[in-house]
């Protein structure tokens, strides 16, 4: 596992989540790269889970991954065979599964796409792959 990849991906994931959060909070239009209407997706009822914006736990998740990678850079053996490693893999798996659920919602329920949401899903999947292999 290369912790630098975790750091880079977590920064990307945090930036994407923060952009969505900031845009929603300040009522700004989300500009999707490919021309989809991201606003419809992020302002739908699926933009919140249990009353909490999906971006908030997303940002928290990416911060956890960032600090995990950062501490591994400082001391490569700090979390080796540790319960912390299994916790990180567990929350990464949960992040991927929830992201895949949201991709299915976009594809089959809303029939609209949010480029940033898809990027976040890809980043979460890559983080899980890096952690496992």
Order of alpha helices (4+ residues) and beta strands (2+ residues): alpha-alpha-beta-beta-alpha-alpha-alpha
